[in-house]
Amino acid sequence: MNYRLNSTGAIAKRKIFETFISPGFYIALSIGLLLGYFVIGGFVDSIDSSGLNYSLNSIYELIARSLSGAFGETFVIKLFAEGPYLFALFVSFIPFLFYLAISSVFKFGFEKKVGALELITYGPADGTSYFLASFVKDMVFTLIYLMVLLVFFFVSALINNLVLGPMFFYTTVMMIFLSFAFYGYGVVSSVLTDTASSAIALFLGIALFFLIIQMGSFTIVSGYVRNLSTVLAWIIKWISPVFYLDLGMSSIGYGNVPMYLLSMLLLLVLTGGLLLISHLILKVRGVRV
């Protein structure tokens, strides 16, 4: 166990350094901040003497109508009840989450394909050490990015005379645990496949599947489609990070703090289960393509 921890730490340090000097990280960070800037700016432009008026900004009007048509007016009201920052958090963070996950999935698949991973496992490291190091690297940069977002949003709130509401902070914490679970699915996708492209396709397919199922559970539809989506959501929800995010946010909305904490704990359990499954798969399949 000690050798695996030491190997994980050594590989993780190298991966963190490589990410720090990679332009992709700074491009993804800049894109996330830019998206947040447009969301906040559009919200400010949509405020008049009577309050929030979506018609003042064409982009916000499109967003509001699309969300209202899919999820209902109540959903939109809750989303912007504390201002633009909850929506800006999703818009800014989700693309960065996928950037980290996909880059790790791609690198794992690529190095396995060219034999670099096999070479590493002839030393004191093994495949589990390698994917744990990637997971640690993603955790570190997730925390860094969220801290940057918090500073950015706090400064913009001061400039625009807005506030960061309680739901924003509760959701920010949930995003950390949500990202861990998605990185776990990225690891599973990597160890199940033999090439980088197939690993990325599997990971994106899993993420899209969870998103569609969760959306279908409360989208405004009726009849057979509604019933089918509800049944599927009930079956899939126990392994879906999106479900636990929704559970945590709903719990805070009702003032149920214990359920909020439980949802984060369940995300940790899910993440641990995914990493354990990945370890067992590697023991069976190995790292050789």
Phi, psi and chi 1 to 4 in degrees:
 res  aa     phi    psi   chi1   chi2   chi3   chi4
   1 MET       -  -40.3 -178.9   61.8   67.9      -
   2 ASN   -63.7  -39.3  -72.3  -26.8      -      -
   3 TYR   -65.1  -35.2   84.6   86.6      -      -
   4 ARG   -70.2  -39.6  179.7  169.8  -69.7  150.4
   5 LEU   -64.9  -42.5  -68.5  175.9      -      -
   6 ASN   -63.8  -42.3  -68.2  -26.5      -      -
   7 SER   -64.8  -43.0  -60.1      -      -      -
   8 THR   -60.5  -44.5  -60.6      -      -      -
   9 GLY   -63.8  -41.9      -      -      -      -
  10 ALA   -66.0  -44.0      -      -      -      -
  11 ILE   -68.3  -39.2  -61.7  172.3      -      -
  12 ALA   -62.8  -41.2      -      -      -      -
  13 LYS   -59.7  -42.3  -70.7  178.3 -178.3  177.7
  14 ARG   -65.4  -42.1 -176.1   63.1 -174.3  178.8
  15 LYS   -66.6  -38.3  -73.1 -177.8  171.7  -67.2
  16 ILE   -64.2  -42.8  -69.3  171.5      -      -
  17 PHE   -62.8  -43.7  173.9   74.8      -      -
  18 GLU   -62.3  -37.9  -69.9  175.8   -9.0      -
  19 THR   -69.9  -37.9  -56.1      -      -      -
  20 PHE   -62.3  -34.7  -97.9  123.8      -      -
  21 ILE   -94.0    1.8   63.5  175.3      -      -
  22 SER   -86.9  131.7  169.9      -      -      -
  23 PRO   -67.3  -23.1   23.3  -33.2      -      -
  24 GLY   -59.6  -38.7      -      -      -      -
  25 PHE   -61.4  -45.1  165.8   70.0      -      -
  26 TYR   -73.3  -31.0  -60.6   98.5      -      -
  27 ILE   -66.7  -45.8  -67.3  173.2      -      -
  28 ALA   -63.6  -40.2      -      -      -      -
  29 LEU   -63.0  -43.9 -172.6  149.1      -      -
  30 SER   -65.3  -40.6  -60.3      -      -      -
  31 ILE   -63.0  -42.6  -69.0  174.5      -      -
  32 GLY   -62.0  -44.2      -      -      -      -
  33 LEU   -66.6  -36.6  -65.9  179.1      -      -
  34 LEU   -66.2  -41.3 -170.7   62.8      -      -
  35 LEU   -62.2  -42.9  -70.0  172.9      -      -
  36 GLY   -61.9  -38.6      -      -      -      -
  37 TYR   -61.9  -44.6  169.6   80.3      -      -
  38 PHE   -66.6  -38.4  -76.9  124.4      -      -
  39 VAL   -63.1  -46.2  168.9      -      -      -
  40 ILE   -67.9  -43.3  -62.9  167.6      -      -
  41 GLY   -62.3  -40.4      -      -      -      -
  42 GLY   -64.6  -36.9      -      -      -      -
  43 PHE   -65.2  -45.1 -177.6   89.0      -      -
  44 VAL   -61.2  -40.3  172.7      -      -      -
  45 ASP   -69.0  -17.7  -67.1  -21.4      -      -
  46 SER   -93.2    6.3  -60.0      -      -      -
  47 ILE   -98.3  128.0  -62.7  176.4      -      -
  48 ASP  -126.4 -165.4   58.8   14.4      -      -
  49 SER   -64.3  -23.8   57.9      -      -      -
  50 SER   -95.5   -1.4   60.4      -      -      -
  51 GLY   118.5 -147.3      -      -      -      -
  52 LEU   -78.5  123.2 -174.9   60.8      -      -
  53 ASN  -128.8  101.8 -175.4   -4.1      -      -
  54 TYR   -61.4  -27.8  -61.7  113.7      -      -
  55 SER   -67.9  -14.3   62.0      -      -      -
  56 LEU   -75.1  -18.5  -64.8  177.0      -      -
  57 ASN  -130.5  119.6 -174.5  -75.6      -      -
  58 SER   -62.9  -37.7   58.2      -      -      -
  59 ILE   -68.1  -43.7  -63.7  178.5      -      -
  60 TYR   -67.3  -35.1 -108.7   80.5      -      -
  61 GLU   -63.0  -41.4 -175.6  177.0   15.0      -
  62 LEU   -65.3  -43.5  175.7   62.3      -      -
  63 ILE   -63.0  -46.6  -67.8  172.9      -      -
  64 ALA   -63.2  -42.7      -      -      -      -
  65 ARG   -67.2  -39.0  -73.0 -174.2  176.8 -178.0
  66 SER   -65.9  -45.8  -60.4      -      -      -
  67 LEU   -67.8  -39.1  -67.5  176.2      -      -
  68 SER   -65.5  -40.6  -62.9      -      -      -
  69 GLY   -66.2  -33.4      -      -      -      -
  70 ALA   -86.5  -41.9      -      -      -      -
  71 PHE  -118.2  -10.5  -52.7  113.7      -      -
  72 GLY   102.1  158.6      -      -      -      -
  73 GLU   -65.7  -33.6 -173.2   67.4   26.9      -
  74 THR   -61.3  -39.9  -57.4      -      -      -
  75 PHE   -60.9  -43.7  175.4   85.9      -      -
  76 VAL   -66.1  -40.6  177.6      -      -      -
  77 ILE   -61.5  -44.5  -67.0  174.1      -      -
  78 LYS   -66.0  -37.2  -70.7 -177.8  178.2  179.7
  79 LEU   -62.9  -38.4 -175.3   61.9      -      -
  80 PHE  -108.8   16.7  -65.0  102.6      -      -
  81 ALA   -63.1  -32.5      -      -      -      -
  82 GLU  -103.0   11.9  -63.1  179.9  -11.4      -
  83 GLY   107.8 -163.2      -      -      -      -
  84 PRO   -87.1   -4.3   34.3  -36.4      -      -
  85 TYR   -75.8  -29.0  -69.4  103.2      -      -
  86 LEU   -66.8  -45.6 -175.9   58.5      -      -
  87 PHE   -65.6  -40.8 -177.4   56.8      -      -
  88 ALA   -63.4  -34.4      -      -      -      -
  89 LEU   -61.9  -46.7  175.2   64.5      -      -
  90 PHE   -63.5  -46.8  -74.3  112.4      -      -
  91 VAL   -64.3  -35.8  171.8      -      -      -
  92 SER   -82.3  -37.1  -60.3      -      -      -
  93 PHE   -86.4  -40.6 -178.6   73.8      -      -
  94 ILE   -58.3  -46.6  -62.6  -58.7      -      -
  95 PRO   -59.9  -37.3  -24.5   35.3      -      -
  96 PHE   -68.5  -38.9 -172.2   82.2      -      -
  97 LEU   -57.8  -46.2 -176.7  153.9      -      -
  98 PHE   -69.5  -31.4  -83.9   92.2      -      -
  99 TYR   -61.9  -48.4  159.2   74.7      -      -
 100 LEU   -62.8  -46.8  -76.0  179.2      -      -
 101 ALA   -64.0  -47.1      -      -      -      -
 102 ILE   -67.4  -38.3  -69.4  173.5      -      -
 103 SER   -64.3  -38.7   60.8      -      -      -
 104 SER   -69.7  -42.0  -65.6      -      -      -
 105 VAL   -61.7  -44.2  169.3      -      -      -
 106 PHE   -62.8  -45.6  173.5   81.6      -      -
 107 LYS   -66.7  -39.4 -168.7  164.9 -173.3  178.4
 108 PHE   -61.0  -48.0 -170.0   98.9      -      -
 109 GLY   -65.4  -39.7      -      -      -      -
 110 PHE   -65.9  -46.2  176.9   76.4      -      -
 111 GLU   -70.4  -27.9  -66.2 -172.3  -11.1      -
 112 LYS   -71.5  -38.3 -178.3  165.1   63.0  172.4
 113 LYS   -66.6  -42.3 -177.3   66.1  176.0  178.9
 114 VAL   -85.3   -3.5  -59.8      -      -      -
 115 GLY    91.9    0.1      -      -      -      -
 116 ALA   -65.2  -37.6      -      -      -      -
 117 LEU   -67.2  -38.0 -172.3   54.6      -      -
 118 GLU   -63.3  -38.1 -177.0 -179.7   -0.2      -
 119 LEU   -64.0  -40.8 -179.7   62.0      -      -
 120 ILE   -63.1  -37.8  -67.6  174.7      -      -
 121 THR   -74.3   -9.5   58.5      -      -      -
 122 TYR   -77.0  -14.0  -80.1  120.5      -      -
 123 GLY   -92.7 -150.7      -      -      -      -
 124 PRO   -77.2   -4.5   27.9  -34.7      -      -
 125 ALA   -99.4  167.0      -      -      -      -
 126 ASP  -137.7 -179.9   59.6    1.8      -      -
 127 GLY   -61.1  -36.3      -      -      -      -
 128 THR   -64.6  -41.2  -60.1      -      -      -
 129 SER   -59.7  -38.4  -59.7      -      -      -
 130 TYR   -66.6  -49.2 -172.7   88.4      -      -
 131 PHE   -73.1  -28.0   75.9   64.2      -      -
 132 LEU   -66.3  -37.1  -75.1  177.3      -      -
 133 ALA   -63.9  -41.7      -      -      -      -
 134 SER   -62.7  -39.3  -63.2      -      -      -
 135 PHE   -64.8  -43.5 -177.2   80.3      -      -
 136 VAL   -62.6  -43.2  169.5      -      -      -
 137 LYS   -58.3  -45.0 -178.8  -97.6  -64.3 -179.1
 138 ASP   -65.0  -37.2  -68.8  -22.0      -      -
 139 MET   -61.7  -45.1  -71.5  171.3   56.1      -
 140 VAL   -61.0  -47.0  168.7      -      -      -
 141 PHE   -75.4  -24.1  -77.6   98.2      -      -
 142 THR   -64.3  -45.8  -64.0      -      -      -
 143 LEU   -65.3  -40.3  -64.9  175.4      -      -
 144 ILE   -61.9  -46.5  -69.0  174.2      -      -
 145 TYR   -65.1  -40.3 -178.4   66.0      -      -
 146 LEU   -64.8  -36.5  -79.4  174.9      -      -
 147 MET   -65.4  -39.9  -73.6 -170.8  -69.7      -
 148 VAL   -62.6  -43.1  172.1      -      -      -
 149 LEU   -61.5  -42.7  -84.3 -176.5      -      -
 150 LEU   -61.2  -44.0  -75.7  173.8      -      -
 151 VAL   -63.4  -44.5  172.6      -      -      -
 152 PHE   -61.6  -46.3  174.8   73.9      -      -
 153 PHE   -68.0  -37.0  -72.1  157.2      -      -
 154 PHE   -64.7  -43.4  179.3   75.6      -      -
 155 VAL   -64.7  -42.9  172.1      -      -      -
 156 SER   -65.8  -33.9   69.6      -      -      -
 157 ALA   -65.0  -40.2      -      -      -      -
 158 LEU   -64.9  -42.1  -71.2  177.6      -      -
 159 ILE   -66.7  -40.6  -66.3  174.3      -      -
 160 ASN   -97.3    8.4  -65.0  -63.6      -      -
 161 ASN    58.0   45.4 -163.0   27.3      -      -
 162 LEU  -117.0  176.2  -62.6  171.4      -      -
 163 VAL  -130.8  152.3  -65.4      -      -      -
 164 LEU   -94.1  109.1  -57.7  175.4      -      -
 165 GLY   -76.7  168.5      -      -      -      -
 166 PRO   -58.2  -40.3  -22.8   33.3      -      -
 167 MET   -60.8  -34.1 -178.5   60.9   75.9      -
 168 PHE   -61.6  -46.5  168.0   81.0      -      -
 169 PHE   -69.6  -40.4  -70.1  105.5      -      -
 170 TYR   -61.6  -41.3  -78.0  118.0      -      -
 171 THR   -70.2  -34.4  -54.3      -      -      -
 172 THR   -60.3  -43.1  -60.7      -      -      -
 173 VAL   -63.8  -41.6  176.5      -      -      -
 174 MET   -61.6  -33.8  -77.4  -67.9  -59.2      -
 175 MET   -61.7  -33.2  -76.1  -64.2 -172.4      -
 176 ILE   -61.3  -50.0  -60.7  173.6      -      -
 177 PHE   -71.2  -34.1  -64.4   87.9      -      -
 178 LEU   -60.7  -44.4  173.9   79.2      -      -
 179 SER   -64.3  -37.9   62.9      -      -      -
 180 PHE   -58.6  -43.9  -68.6  171.4      -      -
 181 ALA   -65.2  -40.6      -      -      -      -
 182 PHE   -66.6  -37.1  -91.6  108.3      -      -
 183 TYR   -64.9  -33.6  -62.2  147.7      -      -
 184 GLY   -62.2  -41.9      -      -      -      -
 185 TYR   -66.8  -31.5  -85.5  109.4      -      -
 186 GLY   -63.2  -40.6      -      -      -      -
 187 VAL   -64.5  -44.9  172.4      -      -      -
 188 VAL   -59.3  -43.6  172.3      -      -      -
 189 SER   -61.7  -36.3  -58.5      -      -      -
 190 SER   -69.2  -43.8  -61.3      -      -      -
 191 VAL   -78.8  -19.3  -58.6      -      -      -
 192 LEU   -82.0  -20.4  -83.9  175.6      -      -
 193 THR  -115.7  167.7   53.9      -      -      -
 194 ASP  -107.0  -14.9  -65.9  -31.5      -      -
 195 THR  -129.0  159.9   63.8      -      -      -
 196 ALA   -65.0  -41.8      -      -      -      -
 197 SER   -65.2  -41.4   57.6      -      -      -
 198 SER   -69.5  -33.8   58.1      -      -      -
 199 ALA   -66.5  -43.4      -      -      -      -
 200 ILE   -64.5  -42.7  -68.4  174.2      -      -
 201 ALA   -61.8  -41.4      -      -      -      -
 202 LEU   -66.3  -44.3  177.7   58.9      -      -
 203 PHE   -62.4  -47.4  171.5   72.4      -      -
 204 LEU   -63.6  -36.8  -69.2  177.2      -      -
 205 GLY   -63.4  -42.2      -      -      -      -
 206 ILE   -63.3  -46.9  -68.4  172.6      -      -
 207 ALA   -62.7  -44.1      -      -      -      -
 208 LEU   -65.5  -38.5 -177.0   61.7      -      -
 209 PHE   -62.1  -46.6  176.4   71.4      -      -
 210 PHE   -62.3  -41.2  -74.7  147.3      -      -
 211 LEU   -64.8  -44.9 -179.4   61.3      -      -
 212 ILE   -64.1  -43.4  -68.9  175.0      -      -
 213 ILE   -62.8  -43.3  -68.9  -61.7      -      -
 214 GLN   -67.4  -40.6 -170.7   63.8   29.1      -
 215 MET   -63.4  -40.1  -71.4  175.7   62.6      -
 216 GLY   -66.9  -21.1      -      -      -      -
 217 SER   -72.7  -22.3   65.8      -      -      -
 218 PHE  -134.8   13.2   55.2   87.8      -      -
 219 THR   -69.6  150.3  -60.5      -      -      -
 220 ILE   -78.0   86.4  -56.9  175.9      -      -
 221 VAL  -135.6  171.5  -67.2      -      -      -
 222 SER  -141.7  172.9   59.2      -      -      -
 223 GLY    72.1 -144.1      -      -      -      -
 224 TYR   -62.4  -40.6  176.8   76.4      -      -
 225 VAL   -61.9  -44.5  175.7      -      -      -
 226 ARG   -61.9  -45.7  170.2   72.0  177.4 -178.0
 227 ASN   -65.4  -41.7  -66.0  -26.3      -      -
 228 LEU   -65.6  -44.9  178.8   61.3      -      -
 229 SER   -63.7  -36.0   63.7      -      -      -
 230 THR   -66.6  -43.0  -58.1      -      -      -
 231 VAL   -64.4  -45.9  171.8      -      -      -
 232 LEU   -62.8  -41.4  -73.1  175.5      -      -
 233 ALA   -63.1  -38.9      -      -      -      -
 234 TRP   -65.6  -35.2 -173.1   88.1      -      -
 235 ILE   -75.4  -44.5  -63.7  172.4      -      -
 236 ILE   -81.7  -23.4  -59.3  -61.7      -      -
 237 LYS   -56.8  -28.8   67.5 -178.6 -178.0  179.9
 238 TRP   -70.8  -16.2  -54.8  110.6      -      -
 239 ILE  -117.8   14.5   58.8  171.9      -      -
 240 SER  -105.5  118.6  170.6      -      -      -
 241 PRO   -61.1  -32.0  -20.9   31.8      -      -
 242 VAL   -65.5  -36.3 -177.0      -      -      -
 243 PHE   -62.5  -44.0  164.8   73.6      -      -
 244 TYR   -68.8  -31.9  -67.1  115.3      -      -
 245 LEU   -63.3  -46.8  172.3   65.3      -      -
 246 ASP   -63.1  -38.8 -180.0   58.6      -      -
 247 LEU   -63.7  -43.6  176.1   63.5      -      -
 248 GLY   -65.0  -44.2      -      -      -      -
 249 MET   -66.7  -40.6  -66.5  179.7   63.8      -
 250 SER   -64.6  -38.0  -60.2      -      -      -
 251 SER   -63.2  -41.5  -60.2      -      -      -
 252 ILE   -66.6  -37.5  -72.9  -58.6      -      -
 253 GLY   -59.5  -32.2      -      -      -      -
 254 TYR   -95.7    3.3  -69.3  112.0      -      -
 255 GLY    75.5   21.0      -      -      -      -
 256 ASN   -96.4   83.5 -168.6  -16.3      -      -
 257 VAL   -65.6  -41.7  176.3      -      -      -
 258 PRO   -57.4  -39.9  -28.0   36.9      -      -
 259 MET   -68.2  -34.6 -176.2   60.0   68.7      -
 260 TYR   -61.2  -46.4  169.1   77.2      -      -
 261 LEU   -65.9  -36.6  -63.1  175.4      -      -
 262 LEU   -64.7  -38.8  177.8   61.5      -      -
 263 SER   -62.6  -38.2   64.5      -      -      -
 264 MET   -69.2  -38.5  -69.0 -169.8  -69.0      -
 265 LEU   -62.8  -41.2  176.1   61.7      -      -
 266 LEU   -66.3  -33.7  -68.8  174.7      -      -
 267 LEU   -64.8  -38.1  -81.7  171.3      -      -
 268 LEU   -65.6  -41.1  -75.8  179.5      -      -
 269 VAL   -62.8  -43.5  172.1      -      -      -
 270 LEU   -60.9  -44.1  175.2   61.1      -      -
 271 THR   -61.9  -46.3  -57.3      -      -      -
 272 GLY   -60.5  -39.9      -      -      -      -
 273 GLY   -63.7  -40.7      -      -      -      -
 274 LEU   -65.6  -41.0  -67.8  170.9      -      -
 275 LEU   -67.3  -37.4  -64.4  179.2      -      -
 276 LEU   -65.5  -43.4  176.8   60.4      -      -
 277 ILE   -60.9  -41.0  -68.7  172.0      -      -
 278 SER   -62.4  -41.3  -59.3      -      -      -
 279 HIS   -61.2  -44.4  168.5   70.6      -      -
 280 LEU   -67.2  -37.6  -63.5  176.0      -      -
 281 ILE   -63.7  -42.3  -67.1  173.5      -      -
 282 LEU   -65.0  -34.9  -85.5 -176.4      -      -
 283 LYS   -63.4  -33.1  -71.9 -173.7   67.5  174.4
 284 VAL   -84.3  -46.8  174.5      -      -      -
 285 ARG   -88.8  -28.7  -60.5 -175.0   80.8 -122.7
 286 GLY    74.9 -172.5      -      -      -      -
 287 VAL  -109.1    0.8  -62.3      -      -      -
 288 ARG   -86.7  132.6  178.8 -179.8  -63.7  179.5
 289 VAL   -82.9      -  177.4      -      -      -
